[in-house]
């Protein structure tokens, strides 16, 4: 948790910190809480008054952070307390009904953003996670961000990335949300947040040109008014012609997943087909763009469940993007809106890009939210290291264009400070030179909120230690005064070999056919899951990407916990090993989650045979603490073993329990539960596991008068401890 200081006024009897699970029974306080703690996204309320004025999207400026949740009741005559389908907890409108009049003070009413007050005369748009900052001005972002600035940042931008579309997307989002994008906090905070957003979207959309994911739809054909895409793997895609060589991923009798997780159904996700096949000739290999949920937009929106969430947040209607996801690639407001939605509402590690930029003043935190699995730590990840430098330059360019004298810190992405120093030294981020005087303190871990702009003297950049294996030399004499220009970042010496690698690519020792940007990443104990590292020619990143071959004595030790980096996971594509993951079928969005110790059940396709049952994370028999980054069987990510090798088949599976309690306790122990191939909740499995210690005792469970029996489903987790709770 990053926000551990509550600065709001104290309450006489404060409500306990809300959990993400139902509270077993009401918590009675002597008096109602005067000032609710605003923690959707773990943002704290900042206030100088003793009470909160409830804010709405159209509220006047009052110097208070907006509060949209139902604790305390819905005050408007036409307001109704309903469930937020975009919240990490699953919630139904009926669950929120007891919060309507403010009488209930426990779950779900006390979880910020889980239930919200909806004005039934307006679109049903869920609230965004709060930053804890107030709206201090009604100045629209496009009042100071002009078309001239827009054109200077991306002179070759293409439809649908228009200036008017961006302004419309921002204004439309702010009209429907109390927590506003680029309008909270001070003027400098607002502009700094916008600069971060512009820098990231420039990078993510190829300078505001790519409206669809290149591999999925750069090769496309338009027939009448309908677009057809030819999805392609990276090995068959021709980056010179932007065409797919061969049949692609949907031709030749293949079926295409279509970024569809069919295990998540409406209303939590758009209905979808995970077995899409090619159109007939002459469109062999092509599929309708409107049928698939691949990446689209300024910060790419992908997968059927994310399209539903964005549709509700941007249009007030979940069906808009579900019926035609290609609207995000063709309509300027929605192309930009997808980026705004991700920026404001994508929760990762209990925070959002909006909170990181606005509240924490941390560009590194925004990068971790967007692409943390591949670019944080910044100096580990093959070609991503060079991509990071381009991203930094685009961010500095946007910061300068908005007239800001400083850039945000990089603390939220490990190694990003080092990458910043490196790109200044090798000249790959020239637009950052004016902010270079902050690099020395940054690299040494300074906690300053901003880096000062240099005027008028050029910066003096100290030498900094580089990450292993590059170690700066230590001399007995003091280092002379630094030169006005930054010293180029040291690079490892190339290894002599018979390699025929192209320029800027090197071979690890003994592997002449393995050509990688940085040989030091090979065999370091941290899996680089993508090509060119994770290939047969490179011995699958020197063994790093498979637990069976990863060297526990390597630099990162395979789990990387001691260093604070990771997780790197184990995307093992070595076909000779039992832990093999099929890279053609396992099309997950984050390969580093596979084999990280946390069971990723209930979304995408991690817990499937193609992905080796999430790299073994979802079964107690296969999750290995020696290699996992997280603790196996974490109650927040409990086992959900679907591997048939560890499911015991019985001719007569145990019937489901009766929904009604028995009138009297039994006099003998209940037989141990029997697993079957039928779907069972992970909570039930954890309960059964916890009872084994009492196998020689009689257990009596008696319900209290206010008990509620709750039925679990595949996407719900009740309770943090493996004990029976009623």
ChimeraX attribute file (.defattr): number of C-alpha atoms within 10 A of each C-alpha:
attribute: neighborCount
match mode: 1-to-1
recipient: residues
	/A:1	7
	/A:2	10
	/A:3	13
	/A:4	9
	/A:5	7
	/A:6	13
	/A:7	12
	/A:8	18
	/A:9	17
	/A:10	13
	/A:11	14
	/A:12	13
	/A:13	13
	/A:14	16
	/A:15	19
	/A:16	11
	/A:17	10
	/A:18	18
	/A:19	13
	/A:20	18
	/A:21	17
	/A:22	16
	/A:23	15
	/A:24	15
	/A:25	13
	/A:26	11
	/A:27	12
	/A:28	12
	/A:29	13
	/A:30	8
	/A:31	10
	/A:32	17
	/A:33	17
	/A:34	17
	/A:35	21
	/A:36	24
	/A:37	26
	/A:38	26
	/A:39	21
	/A:40	24
	/A:41	24
	/A:42	22
	/A:43	23
	/A:44	22
	/A:45	25
	/A:46	19
	/A:47	18
	/A:48	12
	/A:49	12
	/A:50	11
	/A:51	13
	/A:52	17
	/A:53	13
	/A:54	15
	/A:55	18
	/A:56	19
	/A:57	16
	/A:58	11
	/A:59	11
	/A:60	12
	/A:61	14
	/A:62	14
	/A:63	17
	/A:64	21
	/A:65	27
	/A:66	28
	/A:67	25
	/A:68	26
	/A:69	29
	/A:70	32
	/A:71	29
	/A:72	20
	/A:73	21
	/A:74	22
	/A:75	14
	/A:76	10
	/A:77	8
	/A:78	12
	/A:79	17
	/A:80	23
	/A:81	27
	/A:82	24
	/A:83	26
	/A:84	25
	/A:85	24
	/A:86	24
	/A:87	22
	/A:88	16
	/A:89	19
	/A:90	18
	/A:91	19
	/A:92	15
	/A:93	14
	/A:94	10
	/A:95	17
	/A:96	23
	/A:97	18
	/A:98	18
	/A:99	27
	/A:100	22
	/A:101	15
	/A:102	16
	/A:103	13
	/A:104	21
	/A:105	22
	/A:106	21
	/A:107	24
	/A:108	27
	/A:109	27
	/A:110	26
	/A:111	26
	/A:112	26
	/A:113	30
	/A:114	29
	/A:115	32
	/A:116	29
	/A:117	29
	/A:118	24
	/A:119	17
	/A:120	12
	/A:121	8
	/A:122	11
	/A:123	15
	/A:124	19
	/A:125	24
	/A:126	28
	/A:127	31
	/A:128	25
	/A:129	25
	/A:130	31
	/A:131	31
	/A:132	27
	/A:133	23
	/A:134	23
	/A:135	23
	/A:136	17
	/A:137	16
	/A:138	10
	/A:139	12
	/A:140	15
	/A:141	17
	/A:142	16
	/A:143	8
	/A:144	11
	/A:145	17
	/A:146	13
	/A:147	14
	/A:148	11
	/A:149	15
	/A:150	17
	/A:151	13
	/A:152	12
	/A:153	19
	/A:154	15
	/A:155	12
	/A:156	10
	/A:157	19
	/A:158	13
	/A:159	16
	/A:160	24
	/A:161	26
	/A:162	20
	/A:163	22
	/A:164	13
	/A:165	19
	/A:166	23
	/A:167	21
	/A:168	18
	/A:169	22
	/A:170	22
	/A:171	17
	/A:172	15
	/A:173	23
	/A:174	18
	/A:175	13
	/A:176	22
	/A:177	21
	/A:178	24
	/A:179	29
	/A:180	23
	/A:181	23
	/A:182	25
	/A:183	25
	/A:184	24
	/A:185	20
	/A:186	15
	/A:187	14
	/A:188	14
	/A:189	19
	/A:190	19
	/A:191	24
	/A:192	27
	/A:193	28
	/A:194	23
	/A:195	29
	/A:196	28
	/A:197	25
	/A:198	24
	/A:199	23
	/A:200	25
	/A:201	23
	/A:202	23
	/A:203	21
	/A:204	22
	/A:205	21
	/A:206	13
	/A:207	21
	/A:208	24
	/A:209	18
	/A:210	23
	/A:211	29
	/A:212	24
	/A:213	19
	/A:214	21
	/A:215	23
	/A:216	25
	/A:217	26
	/A:218	21
	/A:219	20
	/A:220	21
	/A:221	17
	/A:222	11
	/A:223	9
	/A:224	6
	/A:225	5
	/A:226	11
	/A:227	16
	/A:228	21
	/A:229	24
	/A:230	26
	/A:231	29
	/A:232	25
	/A:233	13
	/A:234	14
	/A:235	9
	/A:236	15
	/A:237	21
	/A:238	14
	/A:239	12
	/A:240	6
	/A:241	10
	/A:242	14
	/A:243	20
	/A:244	25
	/A:245	14
	/A:246	12
	/A:247	18
	/A:248	24
	/A:249	24
	/A:250	24
	/A:251	22
	/A:252	13
	/A:253	12
	/A:254	15
	/A:255	15
	/A:256	21
	/A:257	23
	/A:258	26
	/A:259	23
	/A:260	27
	/A:261	21
	/A:262	20
	/A:263	15
	/A:264	19
	/A:265	13
	/A:266	16
	/A:267	14
	/A:268	18
	/A:269	23
	/A:270	28
	/A:271	20
	/A:272	24
	/A:273	17
	/A:274	15
	/A:275	12
	/A:276	18
	/A:277	22
	/A:278	24
	/A:279	15
	/A:280	11
	/A:281	8
	/A:282	7
	/A:283	16
	/A:284	17
	/A:285	25
	/A:286	26
	/A:287	26
	/A:288	19
	/A:289	26
	/A:290	18
	/A:291	19
	/A:292	26
	/A:293	26
	/A:294	26
	/A:295	24
	/A:296	29
	/A:297	34
	/A:298	35
	/A:299	25
	/A:300	23
	/A:301	26
	/A:302	21
	/A:303	22
	/A:304	29
	/A:305	28
	/A:306	22
	/A:307	27
	/A:308	26
	/A:309	27
	/A:310	27
	/A:311	25
	/A:312	21
	/A:313	26
	/A:314	25
	/A:315	19
	/A:316	17
	/A:317	17
	/A:318	24
	/A:319	19
	/A:320	18
	/A:321	25
	/A:322	27
	/A:323	15
	/A:324	15
	/A:325	26
	/A:326	26
	/A:327	19
	/A:328	27
	/A:329	26
	/A:330	17
	/A:331	18
	/A:332	24
	/A:333	27
	/A:334	29
	/A:335	29
	/A:336	30
	/A:337	30
	/A:338	26
	/A:339	24
	/A:340	27
	/A:341	24
	/A:342	22
	/A:343	23
	/A:344	22
	/A:345	23
	/A:346	23
	/A:347	19
	/A:348	15
	/A:349	12
	/A:350	17
	/A:351	25
	/A:352	27
	/A:353	29
	/A:354	33
	/A:355	27
	/A:356	23
	/A:357	26
	/A:358	29
	/A:359	19
	/A:360	22
	/A:361	25
	/A:362	26
	/A:363	29
	/A:364	28
	/A:365	26
	/A:366	28
	/A:367	25
	/A:368	24
	/A:369	23
	/A:370	21
	/A:371	13
	/A:372	22
	/A:373	21
	/A:374	24
	/A:375	24
	/A:376	26
	/A:377	23
	/A:378	27
	/A:379	23
	/A:380	22
	/A:381	24
	/A:382	24
	/A:383	18
	/A:384	16
	/A:385	21
	/A:386	17
	/A:387	14
	/A:388	22
	/A:389	22
	/A:390	18
	/A:391	19
	/A:392	25
	/A:393	22
	/A:394	26
	/A:395	27
	/A:396	27
	/A:397	20
	/A:398	27
	/A:399	25
	/A:400	18
	/A:401	16
	/A:402	17
	/A:403	12
	/A:404	15
	/A:405	17
	/A:406	21
	/A:407	25
	/A:408	26
	/A:409	24
	/A:410	26
	/A:411	22
	/A:412	21
	/A:413	23
	/A:414	22
	/A:415	21
	/A:416	27
	/A:417	23
	/A:418	22
	/A:419	22
	/A:420	23
	/A:421	27
	/A:422	23
	/A:423	24
	/A:424	25
	/A:425	19
	/A:426	14
	/A:427	14
	/A:428	16
	/A:429	23
	/A:430	17
	/A:431	19
	/A:432	23
	/A:433	20
	/A:434	19
	/A:435	22
	/A:436	26
	/A:437	21
	/A:438	24
	/A:439	26
	/A:440	19
	/A:441	16
	/A:442	23
	/A:443	22
	/A:444	13
	/A:445	12
	/A:446	14
	/A:447	11
	/A:448	14
	/A:449	15
	/A:450	17
	/A:451	19
	/A:452	17
	/A:453	19
	/A:454	17
	/A:455	11
	/A:456	7
	/A:457	8
	/A:458	17
	/A:459	22
	/A:460	19
	/A:461	22
	/A:462	19
	/A:463	17
	/A:464	17
	/A:465	14
	/A:466	18
	/A:467	12
	/A:468	11
	/A:469	11
	/A:470	13
	/A:471	12
	/A:472	13
	/A:473	6
	/A:474	8
	/A:475	7
	/A:476	5
	/A:477	6
	/A:478	7
	/A:479	10
	/A:480	6
	/A:481	9
	/A:482	13
	/A:483	12
	/A:484	11
	/A:485	14
	/A:486	24
	/A:487	17
	/A:488	14
	/A:489	17
	/A:490	14
	/A:491	10
	/A:492	12
	/A:493	8
	/A:494	13
	/A:495	13
	/A:496	11
	/A:497	13
	/A:498	11
	/A:499	18
	/A:500	13
	/A:501	14
	/A:502	9
	/A:503	8
	/A:504	9
	/A:505	15
	/A:506	24
	/A:507	25
	/A:508	23
	/A:509	14
	/A:510	12
	/A:511	16
	/A:512	17
	/A:513	16
	/A:514	24
	/A:515	22
	/A:516	23
	/A:517	19
	/A:518	22
	/A:519	23
	/A:520	16
	/A:521	24
	/A:522	25
	/A:523	26
	/A:524	24
	/A:525	28
	/A:526	30
	/A:527	34
	/A:528	28
	/A:529	25
	/A:530	18
	/A:531	16
	/A:532	18
	/A:533	29
	/A:534	23
	/A:535	18
	/A:536	16
	/A:537	15
	/A:538	24
	/A:539	18
	/A:540	27
	/A:541	30
	/A:542	27
	/A:543	24
	/A:544	33
	/A:545	31
	/A:546	28
	/A:547	25
	/A:548	13
	/A:549	18
	/A:550	24
	/A:551	19
	/A:552	16
	/A:553	10
	/A:554	14
	/A:555	16
	/A:556	21
	/A:557	19
	/A:558	31
	/A:559	29
	/A:560	19
	/A:561	15
	/A:562	9
	/A:563	10
	/A:564	12
	/A:565	18
	/A:566	25
	/A:567	25
	/A:568	28
	/A:569	30
	/A:570	32
	/A:571	33
	/A:572	32
	/A:573	21
	/A:574	20
	/A:575	11
	/A:576	7
	/A:577	13
	/A:578	11
	/A:579	22
	/A:580	19
	/A:581	25
	/A:582	17
	/A:583	15
	/A:584	10
	/A:585	15
	/A:586	21
	/A:587	17
	/A:588	17
	/A:589	14
	/A:590	15
	/A:591	25
	/A:592	21
	/A:593	24
	/A:594	28
	/A:595	37
	/A:596	29
	/A:597	31
	/A:598	26
	/A:599	29
	/A:600	23
	/A:601	24
	/A:602	17
	/A:603	17
	/A:604	21
	/A:605	24
	/A:606	27
	/A:607	26
	/A:608	19
	/A:609	18
	/A:610	18
	/A:611	26
	/A:612	23
	/A:613	26
	/A:614	31
	/A:615	32
	/A:616	26
	/A:617	34
	/A:618	30
	/A:619	24
	/A:620	15
	/A:621	11
	/A:622	18
	/A:623	23
	/A:624	18
	/A:625	15
	/A:626	14
	/A:627	24
	/A:628	24
	/A:629	24
	/A:630	19
	/A:631	17
	/A:632	25
	/A:633	20
	/A:634	14
	/A:635	18
	/A:636	15
	/A:637	20
	/A:638	24
	/A:639	26
	/A:640	25
	/A:641	26
	/A:642	19
	/A:643	17
	/A:644	11
	/A:645	9
	/A:646	14
	/A:647	15
	/A:648	11
	/A:649	14
	/A:650	11
	/A:651	6
	/A:652	8
	/A:653	14
	/A:654	12
	/A:655	7
	/A:656	7
	/A:657	7
	/A:658	7
	/A:659	9
	/A:660	7
	/A:661	12
	/A:662	10
	/A:663	7
	/A:664	9
	/A:665	13
	/A:666	12
	/A:667	9
	/A:668	10
	/A:669	14
	/A:670	12
	/A:671	7
	/A:672	11
	/A:673	14
	/A:674	15
	/A:675	17
	/A:676	16
	/A:677	14
	/A:678	10
	/A:679	11
	/A:680	17
	/A:681	17
	/A:682	24
	/A:683	25
	/A:684	15
	/A:685	18
	/A:686	19
	/A:687	16
	/A:688	17
	/A:689	14
	/A:690	14
	/A:691	16
	/A:692	11
	/A:693	8
	/A:694	10
	/A:695	12
	/A:696	8
	/A:697	12
	/A:698	12
	/A:699	15
	/A:700	13
	/A:701	13
	/A:702	13
	/A:703	12
	/A:704	9
	/A:705	6
	/A:706	9
	/A:707	12
	/A:708	11
	/A:709	11
	/A:710	11
	/A:711	9
	/A:712	14
	/A:713	15
	/A:714	16
	/A:715	16
	/A:716	16
	/A:717	20
	/A:718	20
	/A:719	17
	/A:720	15
	/A:721	14
	/A:722	18
	/A:723	15
	/A:724	14
	/A:725	14
	/A:726	14
